[in-house]
Amino acid sequence: MKDEAIFRAALSDKQLPVLLLDEKWHRLFAVHGKPEALQQTEQELGELLAEQGRCNQDLKDLRKLKATLMGNIVQNMDGASEEKERSLESKRLGEDRRLIEEVNEKIETCADRLLELPRLIRDKNEQLMLSTMEYGYEKMRVNEREANEISEWIASVRVELKKKIIRKQSCEANSREIYAYMHDVFGPQIIDLYDIQFEEEEDREERPSGE
């Protein structure tokens, strides 16, 4: 979209819902389906949200593990003699401290990513919103053009229908006028005979061939 930068600037202080989690957003595409490019953006947003969920869980698990390791260190150090403490330092304490360092690095990495993800999610959500707006307004333009074409067709048919109604009324009036004049000129007896013959001819014309 050529004005995307302008729209993004306008959205800078707006709180947008996460479209992927909004059922009404999905219903926008119930008739025509989602364009391929929009589906790609939707997938990317979904991956970011899933990563955020994993990072939150990982951070929780890592902090729990760190607390456990710290508890092990305290427990191994309490009550240990100097000789045993030196031995534990080279074995269990050393391993626990090494693990704690690894956990701290992972916690830092995870926390840094969690600080970055909200911005990435917001940017991707805004991109999805802009694509959705472009899709929606384009569909509305198409619908408006089609509705206008149908309105024009209805108007033309209405004019033609009025002409046909007038023509029908004129034919019926002319037939009544002809019948009235013939009735006056030839009298009812002759007209009755022709009525019977006329009705029989109409029946033969309307009857399917072969009957």
GIWOZI-V505883 format. One record per backbone hydrogen bond with DSSP energy under -0.5 kcal/mol. CO is the residue of the C=O (numbers start at 1). NH is the residue of the N-H. Records with the same first field share a line. If there is no record, write none. Layout:
CO->NH / NH
This chain:
1->4
3->7
4->8
5->9
6->10
7->11
9->12
11->14
14->16
17->19
18->21
19->22
21->23
22->25 / 26
23->27
24->28
25->28
26->29
27->30
29->33
35->39
36->40
37->41
38->42
39->43
40->44
41->45
42->46
43->47
44->48
45->49
46->50
47->51
48->52
49->53
50->54
51->55
52->56
53->57
54->58
55->59
56->60
57->61
58->62
59->63
60->64
61->65
62->66
63->67
64->68
65->69
66->70
67->71
68->72
69->73
70->74
71->75
72->76
73->77
74->78
77->80
81->85
82->86
83->87
84->88
85->89
86->90
87->91
88->91 / 93 / 94
91->95
92->96
93->97
94->98
95->99
96->100
97->101
98->102
99->103
100->104
101->105
102->106
103->107
104->108
105->109
106->110
107->111
108->112
109->113
110->114
111->115
112->116
113->117
114->118
116->119 / 120
117->121
118->122
119->123
120->124
121->125
122->126
123->127
124->128
125->129
126->130
127->131
128->132
129->133
130->134
131->135
132->136
133->137
134->138
135->139
136->140
137->141
138->142
139->143
140->144
141->145
142->146
143->147
144->148
145->149
146->150
147->151
148->152
149->153
150->154
151->155
152->156
153->157
154->158
155->159
156->160
157->161
158->162
159->163
160->164
161->165
162->166
163->167
164->168
165->169
166->170
167->171
168->172
169->173
170->174
171->175
172->176
173->177
174->178
175->179
176->180
177->181
178->182
179->183
180->184
181->185
182->186 / 187
183->187
187->191
188->192
189->193
190->194
191->195
192->196
193->197
194->198
195->199
196->200
197->201
198->202
199->203
200->204
201->205
202->206
203->207
208->211
